[in-house]
Amino acid sequence: MYLLTKRDDRVSRKSSADINPQESPEEQVESLRAFLGYPLLERDRKNRDYWYLRPGADRDEAKDTAPIGICFYDDLESKQEEVYKHYLGRSLAESSR
């Protein structure tokens, strides 16, 4: 599953997530990780535009869970094919481990 957002979009304040669109993408991802309470945040080794949040009770359990992929785009429509290819490639690589 991918969580996709535009950089300039504002996150609704009705949720208690403290995600500020003026922060760097790294800070926004960390804010989301803290809000969700996920113990593991990884940066994609091949494409540094992607981060992965993994749910679980602790880091060891989270290593065995399916991640939520996160990437920020100024214009999602022009990047949709790239996103799908990246996600499918990553998913297939993980499932073959």
Backbone torsions as a table, in degrees:
resi	resn	phi	psi	omega
1	MET	NA	138.1	178.5
2	TYR	-113.9	137.9	171.4
3	LEU	-103.8	111.7	-175.5
4	LEU	-114.5	138.0	178.7
5	THR	-148.2	156.5	173.1
6	LYS	-86.1	147.0	-178.8
7	ARG	-59.2	-36.5	-174.3
8	ASP	-86.9	-8.0	179.1
9	ASP	-68.3	146.5	176.0
10	ARG	-98.3	137.2	176.0
11	VAL	-78.9	136.3	-178.2
12	SER	-58.5	133.5	-179.7
13	ARG	-79.0	-6.1	177.4
14	LYS	-70.5	-21.1	169.3
15	SER	-84.9	159.9	-178.7
16	SER	-90.3	9.1	177.9
17	ALA	-66.8	130.3	179.0
18	ASP	-99.1	71.9	-178.2
19	ILE	-110.6	116.8	-175.0
20	ASN	-104.7	119.6	-179.6
21	PRO	-64.0	-11.1	177.3
22	GLN	-84.0	-13.3	178.2
23	GLU	-74.9	163.6	175.2
24	SER	-68.0	158.1	176.3
25	PRO	-54.9	-37.7	179.3
26	GLU	-60.9	-43.9	179.6
27	GLU	-67.6	-37.5	178.8
28	GLN	-65.3	-42.0	179.1
29	VAL	-65.4	-42.2	178.1
30	GLU	-63.8	-39.0	176.4
31	SER	-62.4	-41.6	178.3
32	LEU	-65.7	-42.8	178.2
33	ARG	-58.4	-46.4	-179.4
34	ALA	-64.4	-42.0	179.8
35	PHE	-62.1	-43.9	-179.4
36	LEU	-76.1	-20.0	-178.7
37	GLY	76.2	25.0	179.5
38	TYR	-81.2	134.6	-175.0
39	PRO	-81.5	-13.7	-171.7
40	LEU	-129.7	125.1	175.3
41	LEU	-121.5	126.0	-180.0
42	GLU	-123.9	148.1	173.5
43	ARG	-102.3	135.5	179.3
44	ASP	-62.8	130.4	-177.7
45	ARG	-74.2	-29.6	-176.6
46	LYS	-92.0	-32.5	-178.7
47	ASN	-132.5	102.9	-172.6
48	ARG	-69.2	-1.7	176.3
49	ASP	-80.3	-10.5	-175.2
50	TYR	-110.6	142.9	172.7
51	TRP	-125.6	157.0	177.9
52	TYR	-130.8	128.6	174.9
53	LEU	-105.6	132.9	-179.2
54	ARG	-120.1	126.7	178.7
55	PRO	-78.9	159.2	176.1
56	GLY	157.4	169.3	179.2
57	ALA	-71.6	-30.0	179.2
58	ASP	-155.0	179.0	-176.5
59	ARG	-62.2	-39.1	-179.3
60	ASP	-64.3	-45.4	178.6
61	GLU	-65.7	-38.2	-177.7
62	ALA	-63.8	-28.8	179.7
63	LYS	-60.4	-24.3	-177.2
64	ASP	-101.4	14.4	-179.6
65	THR	-109.3	158.6	176.7
66	ALA	-73.3	133.0	-176.3
67	PRO	-84.0	161.2	165.8
68	ILE	-97.5	123.4	179.6
69	GLY	-89.6	140.0	-178.1
70	ILE	-132.4	134.3	175.1
71	CYS	-151.2	144.8	-179.7
72	PHE	-108.0	132.0	179.5
73	TYR	-129.1	143.3	172.4
74	ASP	-74.1	-35.5	-179.1
75	ASP	-137.2	98.5	-175.3
76	LEU	-66.7	-38.4	-175.3
77	GLU	-57.4	-40.5	-179.0
78	SER	-75.2	-13.9	-177.0
79	LYS	-106.2	-1.9	-171.7
80	GLN	-56.2	-45.7	-179.2
81	GLU	-63.0	-41.5	177.7
82	GLU	-60.5	-42.3	-179.6
83	VAL	-62.3	-48.5	-178.6
84	TYR	-61.8	-43.2	179.4
85	LYS	-63.1	-43.7	-180.0
86	HIS	-63.2	-46.7	-178.3
87	TYR	-62.7	-46.5	179.8
88	LEU	-62.7	-42.2	178.4
89	GLY	-61.9	-43.6	178.8
90	ARG	-66.3	-43.9	-179.4
91	SER	-63.0	-44.0	179.8
92	LEU	-65.5	-39.5	179.1
93	ALA	-63.5	-42.2	-179.8
94	GLU	-68.8	-37.6	-177.3
95	SER	-72.3	-19.2	179.7
96	SER	-89.9	-0.3	179.5
97	ARG	-73.8	NA	NA
